[in-house]
Amino acid sequence: MKTFQGRAQLKINKYFDRLESLIDSYRDAELKQFEGAGGNAIFDDLIWYHIDPNTGRRTRYLCGVHGRKGKGSAGNLPTDALPYPYSHLIKVWIIEVVNTHLSASEKKVLTSAARKLLSFMEGDLYTQSESAIRELNLGLRTVDRLRPFFDFCTKKGVMRKIDLKGSDNRDRTGHASLDHALEKLPDITTVLALGNIFSCVFEHVDEFGTLLPGESIKMHDALVVTFAILSLASPNRTSAEIPLLPKQQLNCYSEGDGVPVYYLDWIGSKGYRNNKNHVLSALAEPITKATNYFFKACEPARVLCRYYEKPNQSLSRLLGEFEIAPELKRNSSLTQQPNLFTLGYALGFYGVNQCVPVLKEGVDLTFINRTKRSQCFEMKQIWSLQPEDRLSVSYIDSASLSALPLLFGYSNMPRVFFDKITITVGEVQSWWISFYKENILPEFPFSFSSGESSISIKNAMFCCLGSWLYGTSSKGGTGGKIFQKSKYSVVPLASLGRSVSSRIGLSRNIKSIFQSYGFSSELTLSPHSLRHLSNTLADLSRIPVEIITAWSGRKNSEQTHTYIHTCDEEKAGRVSAIMNPPDIDNRYIRVVSQEQLTRATNLPASLTSTGLCTQNLNVTPCNYLNDFVSQCFLCPETCHIAGDVSSIELFEKDLSFQVVRLESVAEDLRLPSSQAMKKWYVIHSRNTHVLSMLIDLMKSCSAGTTIRYSSKKSEFNLIDLDTMAIKSVACALPNFETRLKNLIENDGMNATANTNPQLRSLFSSFGLSDKEV
């Protein structure tokens, strides 16, 4: 792209003048929330760090050419800089974006989209057009996220207005919409495979979460399948909520001898409150095993977090309920304050009698020949290391004097102590705690998930060490973070969510959990697919949408419908009777009444399956729905005809079905504690009573009488179409609130809730097909 040739050239036109003024106004402002490579952020830095003043979360923003990958100082070379003034405009945009109410990840995506444009565009920003941007092939998602940037630049007058119309070549037919919705659901084969993998991973773990003697478990595999089963058992967000699960065991609640209800305490996301969220009883057994395992297995990492927060505590206070192995406990002093490595010894990071070379007391290596330095060291057991003991800074574990690689769990340790020959244990400890807090988890003692929610990491269920998840072999660390593979590196919770997502879906160069256990490489899961499945199964189990909404951690029930994928045939059946009634014999009384009503009122009257509709359906299509089989019932535009035999038959069948529904809810164990069910029971009882009265009137009134119901006045209007005489019949409604109260007080609910056969089938892979849903 073209660059500016000095400031004089900036005065050529109004766009340059405004851009220069805009940059100056931001450059003169205090940047207290930002840091650069040298401390305070300046506009010439190529990397900025934003420190959230409320949470302390530290977010890294690249300010140079798009495409530079890596962490830390990656992207900080002079060749990585954007040409002026766009090298400064991107920082103006970063300042604007960080002050919005978006998640940290979305803020980074918005700034990345702007960098991508500024890196690849031809010419200057003010010369860009819609066609020019399309030709860059930045991708639909990038183009969509460029709109806020363009709106900002246009508002500031530094570029012309660009109308980025969305590319709309999608198939919008009903079949395409249905196919798109079904794609969000996981394949049943994938769900069954997950059940099989869970059984394999936790084969040697008992119900109390204890690994059987002599057996092993792959920690990362256990993490992946546990995240998956939690997503299935309770529709929580895989990367935003599950990593934040507090340390706990599966909770259970029941009243008297009632059916137990299982739940876990969750930290909400997207503004939804923390809550005790229901867990499907069909999955209670495997979730109990998994949570019990992580409850115990992750305790060493939690102890480390307590140590990083307050290093001057005694070993006993740091360990809390953690039990040291008997053979290690003999060499550990519970009353003394441990150093980093004696604490690691107590946590089981080293062998019982493992030793490292330490410099002999009083020896100064400065004046000793390199070939003779090995004579100046002696072997010392790790459990007896003292803060003043000096260690060699050799970085390869094969070196004779090497200690740090073994202590940190590396075969080839990253170089950090360039100006030293030896270093004390105390100095290493101080350096490491500072390094961890500044580079690996800047928001310590808290840790964020992929969203904006956080938890004190010492209280997290999934508090894991890098050596457990990433191995301990080579230099560096997964994701480019130096020392992230160390025995002493507690993995940030956001990294856990990303690592799980990479194993359940398609990810380049990463073997999926399905491939690891011999399944086809075609089996994958998208992060939200199990959440879609849980919502859909709940809907098929006749759980009200309000309850599904709360269960899923949403504020708006309308959002829940995008996660429910009940087949279109079932939904269409609700309105098919309205718009597509069967062929009508002209001798039917309903047809005669239609002609009479049209003549008498000069208004359109359409035939329906249960009578007539006075709404002009050609101009205003019907959008009325109710909770009955006969969809027109209770609609203010509908008319029913006395003596209409076919309609009466349909209404009677509907009535019998609704009575059964009411009886089913009356026997449901959830009714006493569910406000939504109570409300539905009262309303539906009233409407069912109205239906029974309508049937009586259609049978008893003279044939041809038109019957309309007014819900406002709670009365039926009987119209004689020959004389146009109107007679009102009050609809006396019993007190159904009192009936409901008596029903609950008399313990009239002893039948257990119906189980969902689809849930039985899906969860059979866990060996729990005989459990209740």
FIKEZA-170675 format. One record per residue (C-alpha): x, y, z; residue in three letters. Coordinates in steps of 0.1 Angstrom, whole numbers, plus 2048, in hexadecimal, padded with zeros to 3 digits. Example, Ala and Ser with C-alpha at 12.3 -4.5 7.8 and 13.67 -1.06 7.14 Angstrom:
87B7D384Eala
8897F5847ser
END
This chain:
800800800met
80B8247FBlys
81B838817thr
81C85C81Fphe
83B870816gln
83E887835gly
82589D847arg
8238B782Cala
81289E815gln
7F7899830leu
7EA8BC829lys
7E08B3805ile
7BC8AE80Dasn
7A28AF828lys
7A488A830tyr
7C988D839phe
7C38AC84Easp
7A889B862arg
7BC87B866leu
7D988F874glu
7C38A388Bser
7B2883897leu
7D387289File
7E18918B1asp
7C28928C7ser
7C786E8D3tyr
7ED8708D4arg
7EB88C8EDasp
7D4879904ala
7DF866923glu
7E184091Cleu
7DF834940lys
7CD813936gln
7E880991Dphe
80B7FC91Fglu
8267F8904gly
8467E5902ala
858800916gly
83E805931gly
827823928asn
81681F907ala
8218378EAile
8138398C7phe
83382B8B8asp
82F80A8CAasp
8267EC8B5leu
8167D98D2ile
7FF7E78EBtrp
7F17D790Btyr
7D07E3918his
7CB7DF93Eile
7A67DF947asp
7A27F7965pro
7867E3974asn
7937BF971thr
7B97C396Agly
7B57AD94Barg
7D37B3934arg
7CB7B190Fthr
7E67B18F4arg
7E07C58D4tyr
7F67C48B5leu
7F97E68A4cys
80D7DC886gly
8097CA865val
7EF7AE865his
7FC78A863gly
81778B87Darg
81076D894lys
81C7648B6gly
81C7718DAlys
8327878EEgly
84879D8D8ser
83D78D8B7ala
8337AA8A0gly
84A7C38B0asn
8647C6895leu
8687E7881pro
85E7D5862thr
83C7CC873asp
8317F1874ala
8157FF85Fleu
81D81E84Bpro
81684085Btyr
7FB84C862pro
7EA82B863tyr
80281E87Dser
7F3838894his
7CF836887leu
7CD811892ile
7D681C8B5lys
7BA8368B4val
7A381A8ABtrp
7B08048C7ile
7A981F8E0ile
7858228D3glu
77F7FD8D3val
78B7F68F6val
77180E904asn
7547FB8F5thr
73F7E1908his
74D7C38F4leu
7607A58FFser
7867A68FEala
78778D8E2ser
76E7A18CDglu
7827C18D3lys
7A17AF8C6lys
78E7A38A7val
7827C689Fleu
7A57D58A1thr
7B37B888Dser
79A7BE871ala
7A57E286Eala
7CA7D886Earg
7C37BF852lys
7B37DA83Dleu
7CF7F4844leu
7E97D983Bser
7DB7CE81Aphe
7C87EB80Bmet
7D47FC7ECglu
7D88217EFgly
7CD83780Casp
7AF831822leu
79A84E814tyr
79D83F7F1thr
78E81E7FAgln
76D8137EBser
7557F67F0glu
7627E47D1ser
7877EA7DBala
7817DA7FDile
76E7BD7EDarg
78C7B67D7glu
7A37B27F5leu
7907927FEasn
793799823leu
77878082Bgly
753786834leu
759786859arg
7757A0856thr
7607B6840val
7437B4858asp
75B7BF875arg
7687DC860leu
7477EE861arg
74C7FE884pro
76F809879phe
761819859phe
74582A86Dasp
75E839885phe
775845869cys
758853855thr
74B865874lys
76E87487Alys
76F87F855gly
78F86C84Cval
77F857830met
76185681Aarg
742843824lys
74381F819ile
72480A818asp
72F7E681Dleu
7107D3813lys
7107AF81Egly
716795804ser
6F5783802asp
6F87647ECasn
6E974D806arg
6CD7357FFasp
6B0743813arg
69772880Bthr
685716827gly
69A6F7821his
6BA70A823ala
6B071A844ser
6A76F8852leu
6C86E9846asp
6DB706855his
6CA701877ala
6D06DB877leu
6F56E1870glu
6F76F1892lys
6EE6D08A2leu
7096B68A8pro
707695895asp
6F967A8ABile
7186658A3thr
72E6808B1thr
71B6818D2val
71D65B8D5leu
74265C8CDala
7476758E9leu
73665D902gly
74D6418F7asn
76C6588FAile
76166391Dphe
75F63F928ser
78263891Bcys
79265792Aval
78365294Dphe
78562C94Cglu
79E62B969his
78E64697Eval
77563B999asp
75564D9A3glu
7676619BDphe
77F6709A3gly
79D65C9AEthr
7B564D994leu
7BA62899Aleu
7DD61F9A6pro
7F6618989gly
7DE62896Fglu
7E164995Cser
7CA66194Bile
7D067A930lys
7C769B940met
7C06AF920his
7A9693913asp
797693935ala
7936B9932leu
7846B790Fval
76A69C916val
7616AC937thr
75A6CE926phe
7466BB90Cala
7306A8925ile
72A6C8939leu
71F6D9919ser
7076BD913leu
6FA6BA936ala
6F46DF93Bser
6F46F791Dpro
71170D929asn
72971F912arg
74770990Cthr
76272390Cser
75173F91Fala
74272D93Dglu
74F70A942ile
773715948pro
76672B964leu
75570F977leu
75F71299Cpro
76F6F69AFlys
7526E09BAgln
7426BE9B9gln
7216B79A8leu
7056C39BFasn
6E46B29C5cys
6C36BD9D3tyr
6A26AC9DAser
6846B19EFglu
67B694A05gly
67B6749F0asp
6786889D0gly
68D6849B1val
6B06939B6pro
6B96B39A2val
6DD6B7999tyr
6EE6D8994tyr
7106EB993leu
71870E99Casp
72072297Dtrp
72F744976ile
71975595Cgly
72476793Dser
717782926lys
707794943gly
6F4776950tyr
6F6771976arg
709755988asn
6F173898Easn
6EC71599Alys
6E6704979asn
6D36E4974his
6E66C5967val
6D46A9955leu
6D068B96Dser
6D8673950ala
6FC681950leu
6FF684976ala
715666979glu
73066E960pro
73069396Bile
73568898Fthr
753673985lys
76268F970ala
75D6AB989thr
76A6969A5asn
78968F991tyr
7916B3989phe
7876BD9ACphe
7A56A89B8lys
7BD6A899Bala
7BF6CE997cys
7C66D59BBglu
7ED6D89B6pro
7E76F499Dala
7CF7059B6arg
7EA7039D1val
8037139B9leu
7EA7309B3cys
7E77359D8arg
80D7369DBtyr
81074F9BFtyr
7F77659D0glu
8077639F3lys
8297529F2pro
830758A17asn
81873DA25gln
82171DA36ser
8206FDA21leu
8036F0A36ser
7EE70FA2Farg
7F670EA0Aleu
7EC6EAA06leu
7CB6EDA17gly
7B96CCA12glu
7D36BF9F9phe
7E369EA05glu
80869A9FFile
8136789F4ala
820665A13pro
843660A04glu
8466859FDleu
836691A1Elys
854682A32arg
86B69CA22asn
8536BAA23ser
8506D2A41ser
82C6DDA43leu
8336F9A5Bthr
84E70AA47gln
84A722A2Agln
85370FA0Apro
86671D9ECasn
8597179C9leu
86B6F69C4phe
8656E79E6thr
8406EF9E1leu
8426DD9BFgly
8526BF9D0tyr
8356BD9E9ala
81C6BF9CCleu
82D6A19BBgly
8406B299Fphe
86069F9A6tyr
86C67D9B1gly
8706759D6val
8966789D6asn
89B68C9B6gln
8B96A39B8cys
8C76C29A6val
8EB6D09A6pro
8F06EF9BDval
90F7049C1leu
9246FB9DFlys
9237159FBglu
93D7319F8gly
9477299D4val
94A7469BBasp
949739997leu
95675A988thr
97A75198Bphe
97772B984ile
97E71C963asn
95F70E950arg
96E6EB94Fthr
9716E9975lys
9506F997Earg
93F6D7981ser
9546D09A0gln
9446EE9B1cys
9226DF9B2phe
9126C59C7glu
8F26B19C4met
8D56BC9DBlys
8B36AD9DFgln
8976C39D3ile
8836C19F3trp
8A16D1A06ser
8A76EE9EFleu
8AB710A01gln
8A57339F3pro
8CA73B9F4glu
8D571B9E1asp
8E57259C0arg
8DC71399Fleu
8ED71397Eser
8DB725962val
8E2709949ser
8C4706932tyr
8C86E2925ile
8BE6C693Basp
8DB6B092Eser
8F56C893Cala
9076BB95Bser
8FF6DA970leu
8DB6DE963ser
8C06E497Dala
8A76FD96Fleu
89B6E8952pro
8946CB969leu
8836E1983leu
86C6F2969phe
8666D3955gly
8796DA934tyr
8936C8920ser
89E6E8910asn
893705926met
88E728918pro
8AA740920arg
8A275B939val
8C076294Fphe
8D976F936phe
8EF78294Dasp
8F4768968lys
90974896Dile
8F673D98Cthr
8D574899Cile
8C67419BEthr
8A772E9C4val
89774D9D3gly
8A07629B5glu
89174899Dval
8717479B3gln
86D76D9B2ser
87476E98Dtrp
85B752985trp
83E760999ile
843782989ser
847773966phe
82775E96Atyr
81277C975lys
81F79395Aglu
82177C93Casn
80C75D940ile
7EE769955leu
7EF78F958pro
7CD791969glu
7D977A985phe
7CA77199Epro
7AC771987phe
7A975F966ser
79076794Aphe
77F74F932ser
77975890Eser
75E77091Agly
75F78C934glu
759776952ser
77576C96Aser
77C758989ile
7987579A2ser
7AD73C992ile
7B672B9B3lys
7907239B6asn
78B716993ala
7816F298Cmet
7976EF96Ephe
7B76FD97Ccys
7D16EB967cys
7F76EC963leu
8076F1941gly
81B6D1945ser
7FB6BD949trp
7EC6CA928leu
8086D2911tyr
8256BB91Bgly
8476C4926thr
85E6BD909ser
86A6DB8F4ser
8736FF8F8lys
8587198FAgly
8337128FFgly
81270B8EEthr
80372A8DFgly
82573B8DEgly
824743903lys
84773D912ile
847726930phe
82271D92Cgln
82C6F892Clys
83E6FB94Dser
8356E696Clys
82E70797Etyr
819718963ser
7F471896Bval
7E171A94Aval
7CA739945pro
7A672E943leu
7A173E921ala
7BD728914ser
7AB709921leu
78C71290Egly
79F7178EDarg
7B26F68F2ser
7926E38F7val
7826F38D8ser
7A06E98C3ser
79C6C58CDarg
7776C18C7ile
7766D28A5gly
78C6D4886leu
7AC6E588Dser
7CC6E5878arg
7E86D0885asn
7D46C68A4ile
7C76A28A8lys
7A36A38B2ser
79668F8D0ile
7836798B8phe
7A26708A4gln
7B566A8C4ser
79D64E8CCtyr
79A63E8AAgly
77B65089Cphe
77865F87Aser
788681874ser
76668D867glu
75868D88Aleu
7596B0898thr
7466C78AFleu
7426ED8ADser
7456FE8CFpro
7207068D2his
7116E68C2ser
70B6D48E3leu
6FA6F38F0arg
6E36F28D2his
6DC6CD8D9leu
6D46D38FEser
6BC6EE8F5asn
6AB6DA8DAthr
6A76BB8F1leu
6986D190Cala
67F6DE8F3asp
6766BB8E8leu
6716B290Cser
6566CD90Earg
66A6E3925ile
65D707923pro
67371F90Fval
67673692Eglu
68671A942ile
69E711925ile
6A8735923thr
6B1737947ala
6C2715946trp
6D8721929ser
6E174293Agly
6CF75A923arg
6BB77992Clys
6A577990Dasn
68F75B905ser
68E7658E0glu
6B375C8DDgln
6AB7398E9thr
6977328C9his
6B77348B4thr
6C57168C9tyr
6A57018C6ile
6A46EC8A6his
6836D98A9thr
67B6CD886cys
6676E486Fasp
64C6CA86Aglu
6436CC88Fglu
6426F288Elys
62F6F386Dala
6156DC87Bgly
60A6F8893arg
5FD70E876val
5F66F585Aser
5D26F1866ala
5CC716862ile
5DA71C83Fmet
5D46FA82Fasn
5B36EC83Bpro
5A76CC829pro
5906CF80Basp
56E6DB816ile
54E6CE809asp
5386EB7FFasn
51B6DC812arg
52E6E1833tyr
51C6FA84Aile
53D70C84Earg
53D715829val
51972282Bval
522737849ser
540745836gln
52A75281Aglu
511760833gln
52C772847leu
53C781828thr
51B78E81Carg
51079C83Eala
5307AD847thr
5407B4825asn
5607A6834leu
576789829pro
57176883Aala
58974B835ser
58372783Cleu
598717857thr
5986F4866ser
5826FF884thr
56C71B875gly
57173C864leu
58C757866cys
58177C861thr
5A578885Bgln
5AF78F837asn
5CA775835leu
5D4781812asn
5DE7A3820val
5E779B844thr
5F4777847pro
5EB765867cys
605766883asn
5F075989Ftyr
5FB73B8B3leu
5EE72B8D2asn
5F570C8E7asp
5DA6F68D8phe
5D76DE8BBval
5BB6F38ADser
5D07118A5gln
5B372A89Fcys
5A47258C1phe
5A37458D6leu
5AE75B8B8cys
59A77B8B9pro
594778893glu
586755893thr
56174B892cys
553729899his
53371B88Bile
51A7088A0ala
5126E6891gly
5336E487Fasp
5396BE885val
55C6BC879ser
5686D988Eser
5576CB8ACile
5696AA8A8glu
58A6BC8A4leu
5836D18C3phe
5796B38D8glu
5996A08CElys
5AD6C08D7asp
59B6C38F8leu
5A369F902ser
5C86A58F9phe
5CA6C590Egln
5BA6B492Cval
5D669A92Aval
5F06B6928arg
5E26C6947leu
5E16A595Aglu
60569F950ser
6106C095Eval
5FB6BB97Dala
60F69B984glu
6316AB97Casp
6496AC99Aleu
6566CE98Earg
6346E0991leu
6376EB9B5pro
6586FD9AFser
65370998Cser
64272B988gln
641727962ala
62F706965met
61671497Elys
60F731968lys
60A71B94Atrp
5F370395Dtyr
5DC71F968val
5DA730946ile
5D670F933his
5BB70394Bser
5A7722944arg
5AB71F91Easn
5A26FA91Fthr
583703932his
57A71D918val
57E7028FDleu
5666EA90Fser
54C706911met
55170D8ECleu
54A6E98E3ile
52A6E98F8asp
51E7098E6leu
5266FB8C3met
5116DC8CClys
4F46EE8DEser
4EE70D8C9cys
4DA70D8A9ser
4ED70288Aala
4FE71E878gly
502735896thr
523747895thr
5377468B6ile
55375E8BFarg
56675F8E0tyr
5717808F0ser
58E77A907ser
58C79E915lys
568799921lys
56B774926ser
54B76D913glu
53D75D8F3phe
52A7718DAasn
51075D8C7leu
50676C8A5ile
4E8763890asp
4F476B86Dleu
4D076C860asp
4C3786878thr
4E6794884met
4D97908A8ala
4F578D8C2ile
4F377B8E3lys
50E77B8FDser
51675D913val
52D762930ala
54974A935cys
54B74295Aala
56E737962leu
577723982pro
593730998asn
5AF71B98Aphe
5C972C9A2glu
5B771C9BFthr
5B56FB9ADarg
5DA6FC9A7leu
5E17049CClys
5CB6E89D8asn
5DC6D09BFleu
5FE6D89CCile
5F46D79F1glu
5E26B59ECasn
6026A69DEasp
5F169D9BEgly
6126999ABmet
6206779AFasn
62766D98Cala
64A671980thr
652686962ala
653675940asn
67566D934thr
681677912asn
68A6598FDpro
6A166E8E7gln
6B6677906leu
6B765290Farg
6C564A8ECser
6DE6668ECleu
6EC65F90Fphe
6ED63A90Bser
71163C901ser
719646926phe
709625932gly
6ED638941leu
6CF63092Bser
6BA626949asp
6BE64895Alys
6A466395Aglu
6A9682945val
END
